[in-house]
Amino acid sequence: MKKTLLIILGLLGLLAFLPAVPRNLVVVEVGTGTWCGYCPGAAMGCHDLLQNNHPVAIIKNHNGDSYANTYSNARNSFYGITGYPTALFDGQNASVGGSSSSSMYSNYLPKVNARMAVPSHYTISAQGAQVGGDFQIAVTISKPEADTNTNVKLHGVLTESNIPQVWFNQTTVDNVNRLMAPNQNGTTIDLDTGGTTTVNLTFTPAANWNLANCEVVFFLQNMTSKEILQGVKYSLAGLVGAYPVSTDNIAFPDMYVNGSAVIPISIINYISTPASGTISIDNPAFTSDVSTFNIPGTSSITANITFTPTAAQTYNGTLTITGNLYNHPNITIPLSGTGFINAAPTATDVIISGPPVINQELTGSYSFNDADGNTEGNSILKWYRIVNNTPQAIAGANEQAYIATAEDLGFPLAFEVTPVDQHGMPGTAVMSSYTIPIENLPAPRNLQATVTPPNTVVLTWERPEHFEGKGFVGYRLFRNGLSISSITNPNTLTFTDSGVPSGTHEYWICTLFNNPMMLSDPSNVVTVNVGVGIDDQIAPAEITVSVHPNPFQTNTAISIQSKADADVDFAIYNVRGQLVKSFALRTDNSGIANTSWDGTDNQGKPVNSGVYYYRMNTTGQLRNGRIVLMK
């Protein structure tokens, strides 16, 4: 009996020492800076603690950057931090150092768990209200059981997260110590066992701080041992029941009759439980694309409010939000806007300038006209590729300038403008005339050769067609397929080839472009004989090709002049060098061969509108040219 009594008394004594107050969370303070190459590891470690729902309140005390302030500097000095990053867990168990690329989560978690196992002897709770730009918070501290700590102070810290900034491998700055109340020195707390006190604190956030991303952290700290005895955290806006809409008044800009203006608003649920409700408007000139909403905890939605006047007058209305948004079950927002008569603008003189050539810039231009004297707003510009006489919008081509691409080869282009005035009122879209089909880079024209005995060839040519300026830097000459000279002056139109070996030689010339560096297709080919009779020096002048009409729509006549009774190979190619149509011909007694092309390929199928190239070969002589099909 005596033994049993002793056991019971022992158990009662043990129960007397069991903690009555659990620890709410661990306050993790980190000395850091955006200049610090190893601080990203600390940032990732804190992020991972939060993402994995560990009971922590994170406070980043910045040093030496734009986020450092009186409060963060005081906390870093209080802990005597000299190396960055340094993390403290309830003011204890410092973890010094970090990583440029790896999370410190595995280092931090054991220290969080160790502190959560340490009981507290205090409770902290808070209530608040927003008064203008101030947030007034009453913090209640209780000491339900005996505690030996002395020199205890209450600290209140406002932190902000999701601040956009790229620093090393990070894109945001989070949990920044923005403000401490009443200041960095805290408020002395001296309670008897069982005692309670309330401390009134006021936080005044700066106008550019995002309240939806702000928290307040309250903690009790032994200022001698630096141990944090208890801590709590709240969403700042949720704690004070902050106004949950991004605006309290919606005033639309003046809008032309039957036009529409849109103003988006955000509805924010600051607390952790879901919020739902309805949006209604009492004037049909104003509408919302959201009529009912369900917002998860600590989330937001966007509602687009539209004003569409039907007469030239002033409109007023009220938007009402009804629901269970914390502290704001009914919200009314005044709406206003004015309609006015407006004449639609017009566009004239819509034209395209520039060479219709691959990789070269075309420019669309127009004149903006408005009967009301309004200035031009954001007019809508588009470029089109004309395929089988049907305009097809070119994705992403919505500026005045457009550079023709390989996809445009063989197709005309068009430029369209929809004029829009300063009020956003559009006029009628106007399209330019079509360009000729986009071509490969143009070759020099009319290459000719003259032989000066015994072995000199003088070449002359003309500049390429419809091409001046951009990217045109010169010419490259070829003899028998080998480059013999590059000329970097586009105005040079002659070249003397000296010391040419005896025999028959073929010459052609290409245009040289940069941006990017490219060569055109070859010019016409001229054949010369060096070291033989003068009559045979130059290819016979009577070898010609005539295509008419060119451009053509349904049929074009092809006439070839060569030697009498000569075989003629005539082939038509597309801009990609693929054979489209071939003809095997023979000249008559007068050296003439005639045929026609109806715009079909060798299988009889119609081909697309565009640029095509012919190559004629007869008696060893070559002729090249262009045929344009425009259906």
MARLO-89691 format. One line per field, with one value per residue (C-alpha): residue in one letter; y, x, z. Coordinates in Angstrom, 1 decimal. Each point is the difference from the previous one (the first is absolute). Example, Ala and Ser with C-alpha at 12.3 -4.5 7.8 and 13.67 -1.06 7.14 Angstrom:
BEGIN
aa = (A,S) $
Y = (-4.5,3.4) $
X = (12.3,1.4) $
Z = (7.8,-0.7) $
***
This chain:
BEGIN
aa = (M,K,K,T,L,L,I,I,L,G,L,L,G,L,L,A,F,L,P,A,V,P,R,N,L,V,V,V,E,V,G,T,G,T,W,C,G,Y,C,P,G,A,A,M,G,C,H,D,L,L,Q,N,N,H,P,V,A,I,I,K,N,H,N,G,D,S,Y,A,N,T,Y,S,N,A,R,N,S,F,Y,G,I,T,G,Y,P,T,A,L,F,D,G,Q,N,A,S,V,G,G,S,S,S,S,S,M,Y,S,N,Y,L,P,K,V,N,A,R,M,A,V,P,S,H,Y,T,I,S,A,Q,G,A,Q,V,G,G,D,F,Q,I,A,V,T,I,S,K,P,E,A,D,T,N,T,N,V,K,L,H,G,V,L,T,E,S,N,I,P,Q,V,W,F,N,Q,T,T,V,D,N,V,N,R,L,M,A,P,N,Q,N,G,T,T,I,D,L,D,T,G,G,T,T,T,V,N,L,T,F,T,P,A,A,N,W,N,L,A,N,C,E,V,V,F,F,L,Q,N,M,T,S,K,E,I,L,Q,G,V,K,Y,S,L,A,G,L,V,G,A,Y,P,V,S,T,D,N,I,A,F,P,D,M,Y,V,N,G,S,A,V,I,P,I,S,I,I,N,Y,I,S,T,P,A,S,G,T,I,S,I,D,N,P,A,F,T,S,D,V,S,T,F,N,I,P,G,T,S,S,I,T,A,N,I,T,F,T,P,T,A,A,Q,T,Y,N,G,T,L,T,I,T,G,N,L,Y,N,H,P,N,I,T,I,P,L,S,G,T,G,F,I,N,A,A,P,T,A,T,D,V,I,I,S,G,P,P,V,I,N,Q,E,L,T,G,S,Y,S,F,N,D,A,D,G,N,T,E,G,N,S,I,L,K,W,Y,R,I,V,N,N,T,P,Q,A,I,A,G,A,N,E,Q,A,Y,I,A,T,A,E,D,L,G,F,P,L,A,F,E,V,T,P,V,D,Q,H,G,M,P,G,T,A,V,M,S,S,Y,T,I,P,I,E,N,L,P,A,P,R,N,L,Q,A,T,V,T,P,P,N,T,V,V,L,T,W,E,R,P,E,H,F,E,G,K,G,F,V,G,Y,R,L,F,R,N,G,L,S,I,S,S,I,T,N,P,N,T,L,T,F,T,D,S,G,V,P,S,G,T,H,E,Y,W,I,C,T,L,F,N,N,P,M,M,L,S,D,P,S,N,V,V,T,V,N,V,G,V,G,I,D,D,Q,I,A,P,A,E,I,T,V,S,V,H,P,N,P,F,Q,T,N,T,A,I,S,I,Q,S,K,A,D,A,D,V,D,F,A,I,Y,N,V,R,G,Q,L,V,K,S,F,A,L,R,T,D,N,S,G,I,A,N,T,S,W,D,G,T,D,N,Q,G,K,P,V,N,S,G,V,Y,Y,Y,R,M,N,T,T,G,Q,L,R,N,G,R,I,V,L,M,K) $
Y = (0.0,2.4,-0.9,0.7,3.3,1.0,-0.9,2.1,3.0,-0.4,0.0,3.1,1.7,-0.9,1.3,3.3,0.5,-0.9,3.0,1.5,2.2,-1.4,1.9,1.6,0.2,0.6,3.6,-0.4,3.2,0.2,2.6,0.4,2.3,-0.1,0.7,-3.3,-2.9,-2.7,1.6,-1.7,-3.3,1.5,1.5,-3.4,-1.7,2.4,-0.4,-3.7,0.2,2.0,-2.1,-3.2,1.6,0.0,2.2,2.9,3.8,1.3,3.4,1.1,2.7,1.6,1.5,2.2,0.2,2.0,-2.0,0.6,2.5,1.0,-3.0,-2.7,1.6,0.0,-3.7,-1.0,2.1,-1.6,-3.4,1.1,-1.3,0.3,-2.7,-0.1,-1.8,-0.9,-1.6,-0.1,-2.2,1.7,2.0,-3.1,-2.7,2.3,-1.5,2.0,-0.3,-0.9,-1.0,1.6,-2.7,-2.5,0.4,0.0,-1.8,-3.2,2.2,2.0,-2.6,-1.8,3.3,0.8,-3.4,0.4,3.3,-1.2,-2.6,2.8,1.0,3.5,1.7,2.8,0.5,2.8,1.1,3.1,1.9,3.0,2.6,2.3,3.7,1.9,-0.9,-1.3,-3.5,0.0,-3.4,-1.0,-2.8,-2.0,-1.9,-2.5,-1.9,-3.0,-1.7,0.8,1.0,1.0,2.2,3.7,3.1,-1.2,2.3,-0.2,0.7,0.7,-0.4,0.7,-2.0,0.2,-2.8,-0.5,3.2,-0.4,0.1,-2.1,-0.8,-2.9,-3.0,1.7,2.1,1.3,1.3,-1.4,0.4,3.4,1.7,3.2,1.5,-0.8,1.4,1.9,0.0,-2.3,0.1,-1.8,0.3,-1.3,-2.8,-0.8,-2.3,-2.0,-3.6,0.0,3.6,1.6,3.3,1.6,2.1,2.4,0.3,2.1,-0.9,2.5,-1.8,2.0,0.6,-2.2,-3.1,-2.7,-0.7,-3.3,-1.1,1.3,-1.9,1.1,-2.1,0.5,-1.7,0.1,0.0,-0.3,3.0,-1.5,-3.5,1.0,-3.0,0.5,-1.3,0.0,1.3,0.4,1.3,1.4,1.3,3.7,0.7,-3.0,1.0,3.5,-0.9,2.2,1.3,-3.0,1.8,1.8,3.2,1.8,2.0,-0.7,3.1,-0.9,2.2,1.7,-2.6,0.4,-1.2,-3.8,-0.3,-1.9,0.7,-2.7,0.5,-3.1,-0.3,-2.5,-1.6,-1.4,-2.7,0.9,-2.8,-3.8,-1.1,0.2,3.0,0.1,2.6,1.8,3.2,2.1,3.3,2.2,1.8,-2.1,2.4,-1.7,-3.8,-2.5,-3.2,-1.6,-0.3,-2.6,-0.9,-2.6,1.0,-2.5,1.2,2.6,0.3,2.5,0.3,2.7,1.4,2.1,2.9,1.3,3.4,0.1,3.3,0.0,3.8,3.2,0.5,-0.6,-3.4,-0.9,-3.4,-2.1,-3.3,-2.1,-2.9,-2.2,-3.0,-1.2,2.0,0.4,3.2,1.1,-1.9,2.9,2.3,2.7,1.7,3.0,-0.1,2.9,0.8,2.3,-0.9,2.3,0.1,-0.8,-0.4,-3.0,0.8,-0.9,-1.2,1.1,-0.3,-3.5,-1.2,-2.2,1.1,-1.9,-2.9,-3.1,-2.2,-2.7,1.2,3.6,2.5,1.3,3.0,0.6,3.6,1.9,3.2,0.2,2.2,0.9,2.3,0.9,1.0,-2.9,-1.2,-3.5,-2.8,-3.5,-0.7,-3.7,-1.0,-3.3,-1.6,-2.6,-2.6,-0.4,-3.7,-0.7,3.5,-0.4,2.1,-2.1,1.9,-0.5,-0.9,2.6,2.5,3.0,2.8,2.5,-1.7,-3.6,-2.1,-2.5,-3.6,-3.3,-0.8,3.1,-1.1,0.0,1.8,3.6,1.9,2.6,2.4,0.9,2.7,0.3,3.7,0.5,3.4,1.1,-1.2,-3.5,0.3,-2.0,0.9,-2.2,-2.2,1.1,-2.3,1.1,-1.3,-3.3,0.0,-2.1,-3.5,-0.1,-1.0,-1.4,2.5,1.7,-0.6,2.7,0.5,-0.1,-1.4,0.4,-0.9,1.4,-1.8,2.2,-2.2,-1.8,-1.1,2.8,-0.1,3.2,-0.6,2.6,-0.3,2.0,0.3,-2.5,0.8,1.9,-0.1,2.9,0.5,-2.5,-2.9,0.5,0.1,-1.1,-2.9,-3.3,-1.1,-3.6,-1.6,-3.6,-0.4,1.4,3.4,2.4,3.2,1.6,3.7,1.9,3.2,-0.4,2.8,-1.9,-1.4,-1.3,-2.5,-0.8,-3.7,-0.1,-2.9,-2.3,-3.4,-0.8,-1.9,0.4,1.6,0.6,3.1,1.0,2.4,0.0,2.9,0.0,0.9,0.1,-0.1,-3.0,-0.6,-1.6,-0.3,0.5,-2.5,0.2,2.6,-0.9,-2.1,1.3,-2.3,1.3,-1.6,1.2,-0.4,-0.8,1.9,3.2,-1.3,-2.7,2.0,0.8,-2.2,0.7,3.0,-1.7,-2.4,1.6,-0.9,2.0,-0.6,2.0,1.0,0.0,0.1,-2.1,-1.4,-3.0,-0.5,1.5,-0.4,-1.1,0.7,-1.2,1.1,-2.1,-1.7,-1.7,-3.6,0.0,-2.0,2.2,-1.1,2.5,-0.6,2.0,-0.2,1.4,2.2,-3.0,-1.4,-2.8,-0.9,1.0,-0.3,-1.1,0.4,-1.8,2.2,0.4,3.1,0.3,1.0,3.6,-0.9,0.6,-2.3,1.0,-1.5,1.3,-0.6,-0.2,0.0,-3.8,-2.4,-3.2,-1.9,2.6,1.4,3.8,1.6,2.8,3.7,1.1,0.5,-2.8,-0.2,-1.4,-1.5,-0.5,-2.1,-0.1,-0.7,0.2,3.5,0.7,2.7,0.7,2.1,0.6,-0.7,1.4,-1.8,2.2,-1.8) $
X = (0.0,2.8,1.8,-3.1,-0.5,3.6,-0.6,-3.1,1.7,2.9,-2.3,-1.8,3.3,1.0,-3.3,0.7,3.0,-1.7,-0.3,-3.4,0.8,1.2,2.3,-1.9,2.9,3.7,1.1,2.7,2.0,2.5,2.7,0.2,0.6,-0.7,3.8,0.9,0.8,-0.8,-3.2,-2.2,0.5,-1.5,-2.9,-0.7,0.2,-2.5,-2.3,0.1,-0.9,-3.1,-0.9,0.2,-2.3,2.4,-1.0,2.4,-0.2,2.8,1.6,2.7,2.2,1.8,3.4,1.8,-2.7,-3.1,-2.1,2.2,-1.5,0.3,-1.9,1.9,3.3,-0.9,-1.0,3.3,2.0,-2.0,1.1,3.6,-0.3,3.2,-0.4,-2.9,-2.2,-0.6,-3.2,-1.2,-2.8,-1.9,3.2,2.1,1.9,1.6,0.5,2.8,0.5,-2.1,0.3,-0.2,-2.2,-1.2,-2.7,1.0,-3.2,1.7,2.1,-2.9,-2.6,1.7,0.4,-3.7,-1.0,2.3,-1.5,-3.6,0.8,0.8,-3.2,-1.1,-1.5,-1.8,-2.8,-0.3,-3.1,-0.9,-3.0,0.1,-1.7,0.9,-0.5,0.9,3.5,0.8,-0.4,-0.7,0.6,-0.6,2.4,-1.0,2.7,-0.8,2.2,-2.0,2.8,3.2,3.0,3.6,0.7,0.7,0.7,-2.8,-1.2,-2.8,1.1,-2.4,1.4,-1.7,1.4,-0.7,0.5,-0.2,1.9,1.2,3.8,2.5,3.0,2.2,-2.4,-2.9,-2.8,-1.6,0.9,-2.1,-0.8,1.8,0.1,-1.7,-1.1,0.1,-2.5,0.2,3.7,3.0,0.3,-3.3,-2.4,0.9,-2.2,0.0,-2.8,-0.7,-1.0,-3.6,0.3,-1.2,0.8,-0.9,2.4,-1.4,2.2,-0.4,1.5,0.0,1.0,1.5,-2.4,2.1,-0.1,-2.4,-2.3,-1.0,3.6,0.6,0.0,0.4,2.1,-0.2,2.5,1.2,3.8,2.3,2.3,2.8,0.2,-1.6,-2.3,-3.4,-2.6,-3.2,-1.0,-3.1,-0.5,-3.0,-0.9,0.0,-3.0,-1.8,0.7,-1.5,-2.8,1.5,-2.1,0.0,-0.5,2.7,-2.0,-2.9,-1.1,-0.1,0.0,0.2,1.6,-2.3,-1.2,-1.5,-3.6,-0.2,3.7,1.2,2.6,1.2,1.4,1.1,-0.3,1.5,-2.0,2.3,-0.7,2.6,-0.9,0.6,-3.6,-1.8,-2.2,-3.0,-2.5,-1.7,0.6,-3.0,-0.3,-3.1,0.6,0.1,2.6,2.5,0.6,2.3,1.3,-0.3,-3.3,0.8,3.3,1.7,3.5,2.3,1.8,2.7,-0.8,-1.6,-2.1,-0.3,-3.3,-0.1,-2.5,-1.2,-1.6,-2.0,-1.9,-2.9,-0.5,2.0,-0.7,1.5,-0.7,0.2,-0.5,1.0,1.8,-0.9,2.1,-1.9,1.6,2.1,3.2,1.5,-1.2,-1.7,-3.2,-1.5,2.1,-1.3,2.1,-1.2,0.3,0.0,0.7,-1.0,-0.9,0.6,-0.6,3.1,0.6,2.1,3.5,1.1,3.3,1.1,3.0,0.8,3.0,3.1,3.5,3.2,1.4,-2.3,2.9,0.7,1.8,-0.6,-2.1,-3.4,-1.7,-3.7,-1.1,-3.4,-1.6,-2.2,-3.1,-2.6,-3.0,-0.1,3.6,0.9,3.6,0.9,-0.2,1.3,-0.9,0.0,2.6,0.2,2.0,-1.5,1.4,-2.2,-0.5,-2.2,-1.3,-1.1,1.7,1.3,1.1,3.7,0.3,1.8,0.3,-1.7,2.5,0.5,3.2,0.2,2.9,-1.0,0.9,0.5,-3.7,-0.9,1.9,-2.2,-2.9,-1.1,-0.4,-2.4,-0.1,-3.2,-0.8,-3.1,0.1,-0.7,-0.4,1.2,-3.3,0.5,-2.7,1.0,-0.7,-0.3,3.0,1.8,2.4,2.8,0.4,1.8,3.7,1.4,0.8,3.0,3.1,3.4,2.7,0.1,2.9,1.8,-1.6,1.2,3.4,2.1,3.5,2.5,3.3,3.1,2.6,2.0,-1.4,-1.9,-3.8,-1.8,-3.3,-2.8,-3.4,-2.9,-1.0,-2.6,-3.7,-2.1,2.8,1.8,1.6,-0.5,2.4,1.2,3.8,1.4,0.5,1.8,1.2,0.4,1.8,-0.8,-1.5,2.9,0.0,2.5,-0.8,-2.1,-0.9,-1.0,-1.3,-3.6,0.6,2.8,-1.5,3.0,2.8,3.0,1.2,3.6,2.1,-2.9,1.1,-0.9,-3.2,-3.7,-1.1,-3.3,-0.4,-2.7,-0.4,-1.9,-1.1,1.7,-2.1,0.6,-2.3,0.1,2.9,-1.5,0.4,-2.7,-0.8,2.3,-0.6,-0.3,2.9,2.3,2.4,3.2,2.7,3.5,2.8,-2.3,-1.5,-1.8,-3.3,-0.2,1.1,-3.4,-3.0,-2.3,-2.1,-3.0,-0.4,-2.9,-3.0,-3.2,-2.8,-3.2,-2.1,2.2,-1.5,-2.9,-3.2,-1.1,2.4,3.3,1.7,3.7,2.0,3.6,2.5,3.1,1.7,-2.1,-1.1,1.5,-1.2,-1.2,-0.5,-2.2,-0.8,-1.9,0.9,-1.6,1.9,1.3,1.7,-2.5,-1.0,-3.5,-0.3,2.3,-0.3,2.1,-0.1,1.7,0.4,-1.2,1.9,0.1,1.2,-3.3,-1.7,-3.3,-2.0,-2.1,-0.5,-3.4,1.2,-0.1,2.7,1.2,-3.0,-2.5,-0.7,-0.4,2.8,-0.2,0.4,3.6,3.4,1.4,3.3,0.7,3.3,0.4,2.9,0.6,3.2,2.0,-1.4,-1.9,-2.6,-1.8,-2.9,-3.1,-3.7,-2.6,-3.4,-2.7,-3.4) $
Z = (0.0,0.9,-3.3,-2.0,1.6,-0.8,-3.7,-0.2,1.6,-2.4,-3.0,1.3,0.4,-3.6,-1.4,1.8,-2.3,-3.3,-2.3,-0.3,-3.1,-3.3,-2.3,-2.9,-2.4,-0.4,-0.8,-2.7,-0.4,-2.9,-0.4,-3.8,-2.9,-3.8,-0.5,1.7,-2.3,2.5,1.3,-2.7,1.8,3.2,-2.0,-1.6,3.5,1.5,-3.1,0.4,3.7,-0.9,-3.0,2.1,2.6,2.9,3.0,-0.7,-0.2,-2.3,0.4,-2.3,1.5,-3.0,0.1,-2.5,-2.7,-0.7,2.4,3.0,2.5,3.6,1.2,-2.0,0.9,3.7,-0.1,-1.7,2.5,2.9,-1.1,-0.9,-3.5,-2.0,-2.7,-2.5,-0.1,3.6,1.2,3.6,1.3,2.8,0.5,0.5,-1.8,-2.7,-3.4,-1.7,-3.8,-3.0,-3.6,-3.4,-1.5,2.6,2.7,3.7,0.8,1.2,2.4,1.3,0.6,2.8,1.9,-0.5,1.3,3.0,1.0,-0.5,2.7,2.5,1.9,0.6,3.1,-1.9,-2.4,-2.6,-1.9,-2.0,-1.4,-2.2,-2.1,-2.9,0.6,-3.2,-0.8,3.5,1.2,3.8,1.6,3.6,1.0,3.1,2.0,2.7,2.4,1.2,1.8,1.9,-2.1,1.0,-2.9,0.7,-2.2,-2.4,-2.8,-2.6,-3.6,-2.9,-3.5,-3.3,-3.0,-3.7,-2.5,-3.8,-0.8,-3.6,-0.3,-1.9,2.2,-0.9,-0.6,1.9,-1.5,3.1,3.5,2.8,3.7,0.1,3.4,-1.1,3.4,3.7,2.6,2.1,-1.2,-0.1,3.8,0.7,3.0,3.5,1.3,3.7,1.1,3.1,-0.5,-1.2,-1.1,-3.3,-1.7,-3.3,-2.1,-2.6,-3.1,-3.1,-3.4,-2.9,-3.2,-2.9,-2.9,-2.3,2.2,-1.2,3.0,-1.4,0.3,3.6,3.2,3.6,2.4,3.8,2.3,3.6,0.5,2.9,-0.8,2.1,-1.3,-3.4,0.2,-1.6,2.4,-2.1,-3.4,-2.3,-3.5,-1.9,-3.4,0.6,-2.2,1.4,3.6,-0.4,-2.4,-2.7,-2.9,-2.4,-3.3,-2.0,-0.3,1.7,-3.0,-3.7,-2.3,-3.7,-2.5,-2.5,-2.6,-3.4,-0.4,-0.5,0.8,3.1,2.7,2.5,3.4,1.9,3.8,2.4,2.8,2.6,2.7,2.6,2.5,-0.2,-0.5,-3.3,-0.8,-2.4,-1.1,-2.8,-2.1,-1.2,-1.8,-0.1,-3.3,-3.3,-1.4,2.3,0.0,1.7,-1.4,3.5,1.6,2.7,1.5,2.2,1.1,1.8,3.1,-0.5,-3.7,-2.3,-3.2,-2.6,-1.2,-3.2,0.3,-3.4,-0.9,-3.2,-0.5,-2.4,0.0,0.4,3.7,3.5,1.6,3.7,1.7,3.0,0.0,3.1,1.3,2.4,1.7,2.9,-0.7,3.5,1.7,-3.2,-0.7,-2.1,-2.2,-2.2,-2.7,-1.9,-3.8,-2.4,-3.7,-2.8,-3.6,-2.9,-3.8,-2.0,-3.7,-1.1,-1.3,-3.5,-1.6,-3.5,-2.1,1.2,-1.9,0.3,-0.8,-0.2,-2.1,-0.4,0.7,2.6,3.2,-0.8,1.8,-1.2,1.5,0.2,0.2,0.1,0.9,3.1,-0.3,2.7,-0.6,3.7,0.2,2.3,0.0,-1.0,2.6,-0.3,-3.7,-0.9,-2.6,-1.8,-2.8,-2.3,-2.4,-3.1,-0.8,-3.0,0.1,3.7,2.7,2.9,3.1,0.9,3.6,2.1,-2.9,1.6,-0.4,-2.8,-1.0,-1.2,-1.2,-2.7,0.9,-2.0,0.6,-2.0,-3.1,-3.1,1.8,-0.1,3.3,1.2,2.9,1.9,2.5,2.2,1.2,3.7,1.6,3.5,1.5,-1.4,-2.7,-3.1,-3.6,-3.0,-0.9,-3.2,-1.9,-2.3,-3.6,-0.2,-0.6,-2.8,1.2,2.4,-1.9,0.8,0.2,-3.4,-2.4,-2.0,-3.4,-3.6,0.4,-3.1,-1.0,-2.5,-0.9,-0.5,-1.8,0.9,3.4,1.8,0.7,1.0,1.8,0.5,1.7,1.5,3.7,1.3,-0.6,2.6,2.6,1.5,3.4,2.8,0.1,-3.6,0.2,-3.4,-2.4,-0.5,-3.4,-1.2,-3.0,-0.7,3.4,2.0,1.8,-1.6,1.8,2.7,-0.5,3.1,-1.7,-1.3,-2.5,-1.8,-3.2,-1.9,0.5,-2.1,0.1,-1.3,-0.9,-0.8,-1.4,-3.6,-0.4,0.6,3.3,1.8,2.2,2.4,2.9,3.3,2.2,3.5,3.0,3.8,3.0,-0.5,-2.4,-3.1,-3.8,-2.5,-2.7,-3.1,-2.7,-3.6,-1.2,-2.8,-1.9,-1.6,-2.0,0.7,-2.6,-3.0,-2.9,0.8,-1.3,2.7,3.0,1.4,0.2,-2.9,0.5,-1.7,3.0,2.0,2.1,0.0,2.5,-0.5,1.9,3.2,2.6,-1.3,1.4,-2.2,-2.8,-1.2,-3.4,-0.1,-3.2,-0.4,-2.7,-0.7,-2.8,-2.6,0.6,3.5,3.1,2.8,3.7,1.8,3.7,2.7,3.7,3.2,2.4,1.9,-3.1,-0.6,-3.6,-0.8,-3.8,-2.8,-3.8,-2.7,-3.1,-3.3,-2.0,-3.6,-3.1,1.2,3.5,1.7,2.6,1.6,3.0,2.8,3.7,1.6,3.7,0.4,1.0,-1.9,1.5,-1.2,3.4,0.5,1.9,2.5,-0.8,0.3,-1.6,-2.2,-1.8,-3.5,-1.3,-3.8,-1.5,-3.7,-2.0,3.2,0.8,3.2,0.7,3.3,0.9,2.2,-0.5,2.4,0.4,1.5,0.1) $
***
